[in-house]
Amino acid sequence: MRKKILLKKTDKRIFNFVRKSLENRKIPPTVREIAKFVGISLVTAHTHLKNLRKIGIIDFRYGKKRRVSRGIKIKTNVSVFRR
């Protein structure tokens, strides 16, 4: 069963950008690419990504010591709606 999640406008734009990047390019975008696409700072983009992770619709991959730069994964069984 799919989870239904309501997102704010910016969070939904970021989620859709990540999803389309994975579909089209087969690699997730970097935080810098996300920030440039949405028109926000790197810190704000990272904060939105952390919020999406906290909600449970994306996850980060980690290397030996830190997060991988293109390490965003979308979790399955998620339906996203706008508030």
MOBELLIN-V379437 format. One record per backbone hydrogen bond with DSSP energy under -1.0 kcal/mol. NH is the residue of the N-H (numbers start at 1). CO is the residue of the C=O. Records with the same first field share a line. If there is no record, write none. Layout:
# MOBELLIN-V379437
NH=CO / CO
This chain:
# MOBELLIN-V379437
3=77
5=79
7=81
12=8
13=9
14=10
15=11
16=12
17=13
18=14
19=15
20=16
21=17
22=18
23=19
24=20
25=21
34=30
35=31
36=32
37=33
38=34
39=35
40=35
45=41
46=42
47=43
48=44
49=45
50=46
51=47
52=48
53=49
54=50
55=51
56=52
57=52
59=73
61=71
63=66
68=61
71=68
73=59
75=57
79=3
81=5
83=7
